[in-house]
Every structure is written in structure tokens, then in C-alpha cells.
Amino acid sequence: MNNSATTRRISKIALEYNGNDKGTAKMLNTNNLLGRSPEEHFLEMKAVAKRNSNVKKWALTGYVSPPKETGDRLSDAELAKITILALAKVGVSENNQYRLDVHNSTKQKHIYFVVNRIDTFGKCTVKSHNIGENFGKAVREICKDLGIKTDIETGIEKRNEMYENLVSSIKNSKNFDELVSEMSNRGYLVSLSSNVKVGISGMRIALKTDINEETSLQYKAGYKLSEITNKLKISEFKQIFEEKTKPSEQLIISNDSEFFKQNKPKEDLRNNEIEIENNKKFKR
């Protein structure tokens, strides 16, 4: 699950945003808060935060955003449970104040949380050091305990599927345009980057169903080619496409293209060998 957590000093706008979501937000849970509105909750949190003047960034804010295929199977209550259990692992106790809101205005639902790091006794219970990393680790631990695929496991599966589809698409393509089209037919969006010196220089692949242009969450869908595989580089794409455009009698597999040799269909290799041998006999 994509997630984020950071410590900061907030205004009431943060809680108002969480409680809005284009008018569709749903408050799932609160703790040690008596008011009903985001503004009332902010004033209560700020009053408690003043009990520890040493902590300036008294709020812990963030989100938990499951992949669509996982989020569709989880109820709001189950998603709230994951969030609360993960927060507990980074120091949030029953004495802390917090508010959780689920956002459903986009195709990928997610939970926003605001936590007061200062508990009702004036103690700061949540350490700020590496909080993003620690919260992410906590979310994965909870998912594992509940039998839910973690973001790492989901990512590995997606990258493996991307690689398999990429290999198949290369075999059916003679240039980058055809490759982009072939991958699009398979449900992927391929973004190419380039520069003046070498032309095409990079690639990012995203599953179309993972692309969510309606959310403000700041993370890119998909993976760079280097994150998907270390077996194939852009230079090898170019070599493969160049060799495919040569006349068949010149189609020779170069020694430095391990990927091409490994993924070239054996039947095609044999046919090319026979054709080259026949050409030699004819010339004799």
C-alpha cells in the first residue's frame, strides 16, 4: 500500500481538507476528540499540543492508499483498522488524539490521518526521526499479519508481469512506436524520455488501471525500466530494432546482445541459419 507520514505544524486547513474531499469525505474514526467538525477538532488538538512547548511540529499527518484491486476488497472499517494498528507501531496510543477520513472521490480510495503527537498527559509519543520509513514498515507488517499483500509484494508481481509483457512486445515490434502501441494493447502506458545526444534515453511503464489523475497524492504510477529489470537497457532496444530492419541474410545475432540471444525464438534462429547457409551454397 502506498503510504506517507510526516511531522509538521498544521493549521485547521489540514483537517478541513481531510474532512472535505469535494464534499464526499467520510470521517471513519476519532480518538479523544469531543467536537464534530474539523475546526473543533483542530482547536482541541492545539490546546493539548500546548502542554508540551518543546515540540513545535506537534502533528503527524499522512495517508494510506491501497492499490485499487486491494482497496476494492477492503471495507472502510478494515482500511481504518490497518491505519490505526500501523499508527500504534510508531507510538500513537489511546492517549493521543487523532482523526481518520476516507476519500472516495477518486477511483482509488485512501485514508488521511491527522494525529497529535502530544498525548493528553503532555508527552510526545511519536518520534519524528525516520517517521516516513518507520510508518511504511509498520503498514507492511500489519498487512502481512492480516494476510494482505504488501506494497512490496504487489510491486514485485507487477514488475514481473511488466517484464514478461515487455519481452513479448519487443518480439512483435520493429521500433519504439510499435513497442508503445503493443504495450498499450496489453494495458500499459509506456512513457519515453529522450535527449539531443542519444535520442531515446529512458522508459517508464505503468499499468493503466494504476494511473489516477484525480488525486493530489504525489507519487508516480509505474516503474522506470531499471526498476523493472537489469537484463535490458535502452541501448539493447535500439540494437534489437536495428537488427530487425536489416535484410534477412544480414540478420546476425551479435555477441554483446545477451538479451536478444536469450529471447529470440529458437525456430526463428534456426530458419535464419538455414537461409544464410543456403545463400552461401548458392554463391558457390
N, C-alpha and C positions, 0 to 999 in steps of 0.2 A: 504494500500500500504506500502510495506517495504520502509523505508527511513532512511537517515542518514545526519547529518550536524555537522561539527566541524570547529573550527577556528584554523588556523595554518599559519606558514610562508612557502611559497611554492617557488619552482623553476620552470623554464619553462617546466621541465619534466612533471609536473602535467597537464598542458594544452596540451602538446603534446600527452600524454596518452589519455586524453579525446577526442582529435581530431583524434585518430587513430582507435582503436578497430579492429585490424587486417586489417586495410585498408577499413573498412566498416562503420566507424562512419559518422554521418551526423550532421553538425552544424545547429541547429534549430533557434537560436536567439542570438543576441549580443546587448549590450547597452553601448553607449558612447565609442565605440571602432572603430577605423578607419582602422586598418590593416586587412589583410585577413588570415594570418597564426597564429597558436598558439603561435609561438615565438614572433611575432609582438604584439599580444595581451598581452602577459606576460610583455614585455617591457613597454607598455603603462600603464598597471596596476601598475607596480612597480614605475613608475615615479609619478603617482598620490598618491600612498601609502606614498611616501617620504614627502608629505605635512603634515603628522601627525607622527612625530618621536616618539611619546609616545606609539604608538600601534605597537608592534613587530609582532604579529600574525594577519597580515592585511587581510588575505584571509579567506573566508568562502567557504568550499568545501563540497560536499556531492552528494547524488543521490536520485532519486525517482524511485522505481521499483514496478509496479503493478503486482498482480497475473496474470498468463498467460491468464486466462479466461476474466479478465478485460482488460488487455493490448491488447488482440486481437480485442476488440471492440473499443478501443480508437485510434484515429489518432495521428500522431506525434504532430500535432498542438494542439490537446486537452490536450495531456500529458504535453506539454510545458506550456500551459495556467495554468494548475494546479500547476506546479512548480513555475511559476512566481508569481501567486497570493499568494502562501504559503510563498515565499521569502519576499513578501511585508509585510506580517503579522509579520515577525521577524525584520523588519526595513530597508529592501532594497527599495530604492526609485529610481525615474527616474534619480537621480544624481549619482547613483552608476554604476560602470562598472560590467558587468557580461557576461559570455558566457555559453550557453547550448548546449550540444551534446547528441544525441540519439545513443545508441548502439543496434545493431540488430544482432550481430554475434551469439548470443545465442537464445534459444527458448523463453526466457523471456526478452523482450526489457525493457530498463531502460534509464533514463536521468541522466547524470552527469552535475553538475554545478560548476563553479568557480566564486565567487563574490568578488569584492574588498569592504571590509568593510568601507574603507575611500572613501567618496564621492568626487566629483570634487571640493568642497569647503574646503576639508581637515577635514571634520567632520566624526567621526566614528559613523555610524548609526546603526550598528548591535552589540548588547550586546553579549558577549561570555558566560555569566552565563546561565547554563541550555539550551544552544542553541539546543542541540540534542532533548531534551524533548519538547522545545517550537516549534521547526520546525515540529516535528511529530504531535503535537497538531494542528498546522496550516494546515498541509496536510489533516488531518481528517476533520477539519472544512470546508475546501474548497470542499472536496469530498461530504460532507453532503449537502452543498449549491447547488452543481451541480447534486445531486441525484445519486451519485456514492457510492457504498458500501465502507465503510472504512475498514482498515485492521483489526480493532477490530470486526466489524460485520462479515466480512468474516471468521475470526478466530473462532468466536462462532459457526457459521454454520458448519465449517469443523470439529470442535471438537465434536459437537453433532452427526454428521454423523459417525465420527470415533467410538464414544462410542456405537452407535447402531450396527455398524458392528462388533465391538469387542464382544459385548454381544452375537450376533448370532454366531460368530466364536467359542466362548468358548463352546457353546452348541454342536457344531459339532466337538470338539477336545478333545483328551484324554491326550495330553501333549503339551509342548511348541513348539515342532517341527511341530506338526499338526496345532497348532494355527498360527504359522508363515506362513505356507503353505496356510491355509484357508484365512488369511488376504491378502496374495499375490494374490490369485484368485479374490479377491474383489478390487484389485487395490492399495493395501497399502504395504509399506515396513516396517516391524517390526524389530527393532534392539534391541537385548537383551544384557544387561550388567550383569556381574557376579563377584563374589569374592570367595576366597577359603573357607571362613567361612560359608556362607549361600547358595552358588550356585547362581542361577538366582536372581538378586537383583534389576533390573530396566528394564524399557522398554521405547522405543521411537518409535512413529508411524508417518510415513509421507505418504502423498498421492504421488504416484509415479510420477504423472504429475507435482508435485511441485518441484521435485528434479532436480536441474540444476547444473551439474558438470562442465559446461563450463564457468561459471562466476567466477570472483575473489571476488564478494561481500561476506563479511564474516558474514553470518548468516546461521543457520542450518534450513533445512526444517523440518516441522513436530513439534510434541509436545511430551513432557515427559508424562508418564501415569498420574502423579499427576496434570498435566495441563489439561488433558482431563476429568478426573473425580476424585472425592474424595470418590466415592462409592465402589471402588475396589482397592485392594492393591495386590502386588505380592504374599504375604503370602496366600491370598484367592485363587489366581490362583492355587497355589500348593495344597491347601486343596481340591479344586474342582476336580483337576486332580486325586488326591489320592483317593477320594471317588468314582470317575468313574471307577477306576480299581479294586474296591472291588467286591466280589461276590454279586449278586443282593439281597440276603437275608440279607446282611450286609449294604446295601445302606441306611443309616440313615442320615437325614439332621441334622447337628449339630447346636446347638443354637447360636453359635458365627459366623455363616456364613450367615449374613443377605442378602448379595448379592445372594448367591446360592438359598436361600429360595424364594426370590422375583422373580428370573429369571428362576427357574425350571419350565418347562411346567406342568400345573395342571394335565393334563392327565397322565403324567409320574409319578407324585407323587401318584395319585390315584391307578395306576397299581401296584406300589411298595407296597402301603399299603395293597392292596388285596392279593398280593403274600406273604407278611410277615404274614398276618392273616391266610392264607391257610396253611402255613408252621407250624404255631402254632397248628392249628387243627389237622394236620397230626401227629404231635409229640404226641398229646394227645392220 
